[in-house]
Amino acid sequence: MGLTFAEGMVNSQYIKQKELFIYDKNPEVLSLLKKDERFTVSDDLGELLDKVHIIFVAVKPHHSEELFAEMKPHLHPGQIIVSLMAGVTINFMQKSTGLEKIIRTMPNLPAKVGNGVTSFTETPAVSKVEQVAIRNLIDSTGTAIHVDNEEFINKSTGISGSGPAYVFYFMEAMMEAAQKMGFSENDSSVLVENTFEGAIALFKGHSYGPTSWINKVASKGGTTEAAVDSMKEDNVGELIKKAAFAAFDRAVELGEETK
């Protein structure tokens, strides 16, 4: 995800080549990145931190404490931490870094193809000008949504952060059903992929909500109505909501673990 945001930002109008600095501990990753002329890459964290104003942090949550301890001696007031980590609280980041300006985000996987949605919130110390500047950087990977507080970061984890997996899960089930009906693996993939793309295009191209579209597709006594009725009888809608809340609850738990 860190590289996804780095590529999005450096390919945007907001950052020129070589103005984006990258640090990574993995020698193989560093070797590959140093061949990319768009970035300034270094294995010296302190040297890089001395030069920057905005610091994007993209590590696994359980690595955050060690990283912040390594960063802290090189940080100075006024710098901004932008976290791409799930579950790591603003309070923990402030205590661990000594910085007041923290922006916590929740991106999702489609950022890799420029179609991500990233919710974000910030501490009061972040100015409106800084908020707009960082929003522009986030927008380089898709769309940014500003939320009022961290609770909505955790909630967006359950909807958009983990959401692509729900879609893939549903797609997988439809592909398996198609193959069970006798379609080849390739034809099953084509049928399902284009069905999803077409449905999203319809949804985005008109003002109708999901229920209206269901009603337009489902004729009385027809095949679609039979399928939708089957899902309603099996309580599929409530199970999807339960899954989203499970992701939300886990995000809250991760936050509790890093307080």
C-alpha positions as CSV (number, residue, x, y, z in Angstrom):
1,M,0.0,0.0,0.0
2,G,2.9,2.3,0.7
3,L,4.3,1.9,-2.8
4,T,0.7,2.3,-4.2
5,F,0.4,5.7,-2.6
6,A,4.0,6.7,-3.5
7,E,3.3,5.9,-7.2
8,G,0.0,7.7,-7.1
9,M,1.5,10.8,-5.5
10,V,4.6,11.0,-7.7
11,N,2.4,10.6,-10.8
12,S,0.1,13.4,-9.8
13,Q,0.5,17.2,-10.3
14,Y,1.3,17.7,-6.6
15,I,4.8,16.1,-6.3
16,K,7.7,16.4,-8.7
17,Q,10.1,13.5,-9.4
18,K,12.7,13.0,-6.7
19,E,10.6,15.1,-4.2
20,L,9.1,11.9,-2.7
21,F,11.5,10.1,-0.4
22,I,11.2,6.4,0.4
23,Y,12.6,4.4,3.2
24,D,12.5,0.6,3.6
25,K,14.4,-1.9,5.6
26,N,14.3,-4.6,3.0
27,P,17.5,-4.5,0.9
28,E,15.8,-6.2,-2.1
29,V,13.0,-3.7,-2.1
30,L,15.5,-0.8,-1.8
31,S,17.5,-2.1,-4.6
32,L,14.5,-2.2,-6.9
33,L,13.2,1.2,-5.8
34,K,16.6,2.8,-6.4
35,K,16.3,1.9,-10.1
36,D,13.1,4.0,-10.3
37,E,14.0,7.5,-11.2
38,R,10.8,9.0,-9.8
39,F,11.8,8.5,-6.2
40,T,14.7,9.4,-3.8
41,V,15.4,6.2,-1.9
42,S,17.6,5.7,1.1
43,D,18.3,3.2,3.9
44,D,19.1,6.1,6.3
45,L,15.8,6.9,8.0
46,G,17.2,9.8,10.0
47,E,18.6,11.5,6.9
48,L,15.2,11.4,5.2
49,L,13.2,12.5,8.2
50,D,15.3,15.7,8.4
51,K,14.2,16.7,4.9
52,V,10.5,16.1,4.9
53,H,7.3,17.8,6.2
54,I,4.7,15.1,5.5
55,I,5.5,11.5,6.6
56,F,3.4,8.6,5.2
57,V,3.6,5.5,7.4
58,A,2.7,2.2,5.7
59,V,3.8,-0.7,7.8
60,K,2.0,-3.6,9.5
61,P,0.4,-2.4,12.8
62,H,2.5,-4.6,14.9
63,H,5.7,-3.0,13.5
64,S,4.5,0.5,14.4
65,E,6.0,0.7,17.9
66,E,9.4,-0.3,16.8
67,L,9.3,2.1,13.8
68,F,8.1,5.1,15.9
69,A,10.9,4.5,18.4
70,E,13.4,4.6,15.6
71,M,11.8,7.7,14.1
72,K,11.3,9.8,17.3
73,P,14.9,11.1,17.7
74,H,14.8,12.6,14.2
75,L,11.3,14.2,14.3
76,H,10.7,17.9,14.8
77,P,7.5,19.9,15.7
78,G,5.4,20.8,12.7
79,Q,5.9,17.5,10.9
80,I,2.8,15.6,9.9
81,I,2.3,11.8,10.3
82,V,-0.2,10.3,7.8
83,S,-0.9,6.7,8.8
84,L,-2.1,4.1,6.4
85,M,-2.2,1.5,9.2
86,A,-5.3,-0.3,10.4
87,G,-6.2,0.0,14.0
88,V,-3.3,2.2,15.2
89,T,-4.9,5.0,17.1
90,I,-4.1,8.7,16.9
91,N,-3.4,8.8,20.6
92,F,-0.8,6.0,20.3
93,M,0.9,7.8,17.4
94,Q,1.1,11.1,19.3
95,K,2.5,9.4,22.4
96,S,5.0,7.4,20.3
97,T,6.3,10.2,18.1
98,G,5.8,13.3,20.2
99,L,4.1,15.0,17.3
100,E,0.7,16.8,17.5
101,K,-0.2,16.7,13.8
102,I,-1.5,13.2,12.9
103,I,-3.8,12.1,10.1
104,R,-5.2,8.6,10.3
105,T,-6.5,7.0,7.1
106,M,-8.2,3.9,6.0
107,P,-7.4,3.1,2.3
108,N,-8.5,0.0,0.4
109,L,-7.0,-2.3,-2.2
110,P,-8.5,-0.7,-5.4
111,A,-6.1,2.2,-4.7
112,K,-3.6,0.0,-6.7
113,V,-5.6,0.8,-9.9
114,G,-6.5,4.4,-9.0
115,N,-10.0,3.5,-7.9
116,G,-9.4,3.4,-4.1
117,V,-11.5,5.1,-1.5
118,T,-9.7,6.4,1.6
119,S,-11.4,7.8,4.6
120,F,-9.3,10.2,6.8
121,T,-9.5,12.3,9.9
122,E,-7.0,14.6,11.6
123,T,-6.0,16.1,14.9
124,P,-6.9,19.8,15.6
125,A,-3.3,20.8,15.2
126,V,-3.5,20.0,11.4
127,S,-4.4,23.3,9.6
128,K,-7.0,23.5,6.9
129,V,-4.3,24.2,4.3
130,E,-2.4,21.1,5.4
131,Q,-5.6,19.1,5.4
132,V,-6.4,20.1,1.8
133,A,-2.8,19.4,0.7
134,I,-2.9,15.9,2.1
135,R,-6.4,15.3,0.7
136,N,-5.0,16.1,-2.7
137,L,-2.2,13.5,-2.2
138,I,-4.7,10.9,-1.1
139,D,-6.9,11.6,-4.1
140,S,-4.0,10.6,-6.3
141,T,-5.1,6.9,-5.6
142,G,-8.8,7.4,-6.1
143,T,-11.2,9.3,-3.8
144,A,-10.7,10.7,-0.3
145,I,-13.6,11.0,2.2
146,H,-13.2,13.2,5.3
147,V,-14.8,11.8,8.5
148,D,-15.3,13.5,11.8
149,N,-13.4,11.1,14.1
150,E,-11.6,7.8,14.5
151,E,-14.8,5.9,15.1
152,F,-15.7,6.4,11.5
153,I,-12.2,5.3,10.4
154,N,-13.0,2.0,12.2
155,K,-16.4,1.9,10.6
156,S,-15.1,2.5,7.1
157,T,-12.7,-0.4,7.7
158,G,-15.8,-2.6,7.9
159,I,-17.3,-1.1,4.7
160,S,-14.6,0.0,2.3
161,G,-11.3,-1.2,3.8
162,S,-12.4,-4.8,4.0
163,G,-15.1,-4.4,1.4
164,P,-13.3,-5.6,-1.7
165,A,-12.9,-9.0,-0.1
166,Y,-16.7,-9.2,0.3
167,V,-17.1,-8.5,-3.4
168,F,-14.4,-11.1,-4.4
169,Y,-16.1,-13.6,-2.1
170,F,-19.4,-13.1,-3.8
171,M,-17.7,-13.3,-7.2
172,E,-16.0,-16.5,-6.3
173,A,-19.4,-18.1,-5.3
174,M,-21.0,-17.0,-8.6
175,M,-18.1,-18.4,-10.6
176,E,-18.3,-21.7,-8.8
177,A,-22.1,-21.8,-9.5
178,A,-21.4,-21.1,-13.2
179,Q,-18.9,-23.9,-13.4
180,K,-21.3,-26.3,-11.6
181,M,-23.8,-25.4,-14.3
182,G,-21.2,-26.5,-16.9
183,F,-19.5,-23.3,-18.0
184,S,-15.7,-23.4,-18.4
185,E,-13.5,-21.7,-15.9
186,N,-12.8,-18.9,-18.4
187,D,-16.4,-18.4,-19.4
188,S,-17.4,-18.4,-15.8
189,S,-14.9,-15.6,-15.1
190,V,-16.1,-13.6,-18.1
191,L,-19.8,-13.9,-17.1
192,V,-19.2,-12.8,-13.5
193,E,-16.6,-10.1,-14.2
194,N,-18.7,-8.4,-16.8
195,T,-21.9,-8.7,-14.8
196,F,-20.2,-6.8,-11.9
197,E,-18.7,-4.2,-14.2
198,G,-22.0,-3.7,-15.9
199,A,-24.0,-3.4,-12.7
200,I,-21.5,-0.8,-11.3
201,A,-21.7,1.2,-14.5
202,L,-25.5,1.2,-14.3
203,F,-25.4,2.3,-10.6
204,K,-22.9,5.1,-11.2
205,G,-24.6,6.3,-14.4
206,H,-28.1,6.9,-12.9
207,S,-29.7,8.2,-9.7
208,Y,-31.4,4.9,-8.8
209,G,-30.5,3.1,-5.6
210,P,-29.9,-0.6,-5.3
211,T,-33.5,-1.5,-4.4
212,S,-34.7,0.4,-7.5
213,W,-32.3,-1.5,-9.7
214,I,-33.3,-4.9,-8.2
215,N,-36.9,-4.1,-8.9
216,K,-36.1,-3.1,-12.5
217,V,-34.3,-6.5,-13.1
218,A,-36.7,-8.7,-11.1
219,S,-39.9,-9.4,-13.1
220,K,-42.9,-10.6,-11.1
221,G,-42.6,-14.4,-11.0
222,G,-39.4,-14.4,-13.0
223,T,-35.9,-15.8,-12.5
224,T,-34.3,-12.9,-10.8
225,E,-37.2,-12.7,-8.3
226,A,-36.6,-16.4,-7.5
227,A,-32.9,-15.7,-6.8
228,V,-33.5,-12.6,-4.7
229,D,-36.2,-14.4,-2.7
230,S,-33.8,-17.2,-2.1
231,M,-31.2,-14.8,-0.7
232,K,-33.8,-13.1,1.5
233,E,-35.0,-16.4,2.9
234,D,-31.4,-17.3,3.7
235,N,-30.9,-14.0,5.4
236,V,-28.0,-13.1,3.1
237,G,-28.4,-9.4,3.6
238,E,-28.2,-9.6,7.4
239,L,-25.2,-11.9,7.1
240,I,-23.3,-9.3,5.0
241,K,-24.1,-6.7,7.6
242,K,-22.8,-9.0,10.3
243,A,-19.6,-9.5,8.4
244,A,-19.1,-5.7,8.0
245,F,-19.6,-5.2,11.7
246,A,-17.2,-8.0,12.5
247,A,-14.5,-6.1,10.5
248,F,-15.5,-2.9,12.4
249,D,-15.2,-4.7,15.8
250,R,-11.8,-6.1,14.9
251,A,-10.6,-2.6,13.9
252,V,-11.7,-1.4,17.3
253,E,-9.9,-4.3,19.0
254,L,-6.7,-3.5,17.1
255,G,-6.9,0.0,18.4
256,E,-7.3,-1.1,21.9
257,E,-4.2,-3.3,21.5
258,T,-2.0,-0.3,20.5
259,K,-3.3,2.3,23.1
